[in-house]
């Protein structure tokens, strides 16, 4: 599968919004939130784009001082298990380190074993649990962190 990891721009937002609806339905980010996220100064947002411009996946994080929070990562269902998620995580890690972040933290559904395994493969470690973090359905989140060595 051929794709490139590139910074997310407004030209990607229609597809990103559509992916949000498919994956998260009732908890999907709105177009307005996506636009605000892209415009925020501390945002790091990347897409995996196929040669025809199709967004295969995306990842976004917020940086505050030297800390990063990975807000969202989505891979199109038909593009999963083809390296897209790994490529997005690796690119995000490189950018976070380049920006001087000490770590990236994320929350993942306790039932999402596949995502947890992917994060662990990329060096994230479970460090806590947030009770009833998710709604629709109500579920705990596993807090995971990737620390960067200086």
N, C-alpha and C positions, 0 to 999 in steps of 0.2 A: 504494500500500500504506500503510495507516494503522498507526502504532505510536507508542509513547512511550518515551523513554530514561529509565529510573528506576533508583534504587539496587537492587542485588540484595538480596533478603531470603530468609529460610528458606522462604517460600512458593514461591520459584522453584526451589529446589534439586532437586526431583524431575525437572523438565524439563531443568535444566542437566546433571544426572547422565546423563539419557537422551541428550542431545546429545553429551556426552563419549563415551559408548559408541559412538554412530553414527560420530563423526568420528575418534576416536583409538583405538578398540577396546582393544588390549593396553596402550596407554599412557594410558588414560583415568584421570582423577582419580576417586578413590573418594568416596562420599557423606561419609565421615569427613573426608577432606581438604578437600572443599568447605565443610563446616561449620566446620572450623578456619580456613580462609581467610576466610570471612565474619566470623568472630569476632575475627580478628587486628586489632590497633589500626592498623596501617599499611596495611591493605587498602583499595583503591578498587575496587569491583565494581559494574558496571552491566549492565542487561539492556535489550534492545529488546523491549517487550511489546506485542502486538496488543491491540485493545480487548477481546477475549474472554479475555485473560490468557495466550495462547500466547506462549512465549518464542521469539522469532525469532533471537536471537543474544545474546551476552554478551561482556564484556571485563573482565579483572581485572588489577590491578597492585599491586605492593607498594612502599611508600614507606619509605625509610630515610634519615633526616635530610633532605637536599635532593636525593636521587637517587631515581628511580623505575625499576622494572623491570616491563614489561608481560609478565605471566606467560602469559596465554592470551587468545585471541580466537577466537570461533567464530560463524559464521552458519549457520543451518539451510540445508541444500542448496537447498531450493525457494525460499528467500528471498534467495539471492545475486543480485548484480548489480541490486539494487533500492534501493541507498542505505543499507542497514542497517549494513554494515561502516563506511562513511564516517561515518554518524551516531554510531556507537559511538566511533570514533577521535576525532572532534571533541569529543564530550562528555568523553572521558577527558582530552584535552589541556587543555580548559578547567578541569577539576577539578584536574589536576596543577599547573597554573599558579597556581590559587587557593590551593593548599596550599603554594606556594612552592618547588616542585621546579625544579631547573635543567634537567633533561632526563629523558626516558624512553628506556629501552633495551629491545630485544627480540631474540629469536632466531627465525629462520624457516628452514624447510628450504631447502636450496640448490636443490632441484627445484621449489619452490613459486613459480613466476614470477608467478602471479596475485596472491598475497598480497604479494610483494615490490613489485609495481607499485602496489598499493593503498597500501602504507606510503610509498613514494616520493611518490605523489600528495599525501600528507598531511605531507610534509616530512621524513620519516625518510631518513637517508643510510646506506649500507653503510659500516661502519667496521672490519670484521674478519670472521674466519672461525673457527669452533670445529670442529676436526677430530673426526669421529666422534661428534658431540654426540647425535645421535638413534640409537635402536635400532629394530628392527622397521619398516622396514629400516634398516640402519646407513647414516647419511648425515651430511654436514657441515651445520652451521648457519651462516647468514649473520647476523652481528651488525649490528643497525641502531640508530641513535640519532636522536632528535628533540631538539634543543637549543632551549630557550626563551630569548629575549633578555630581559634585565632591564628 
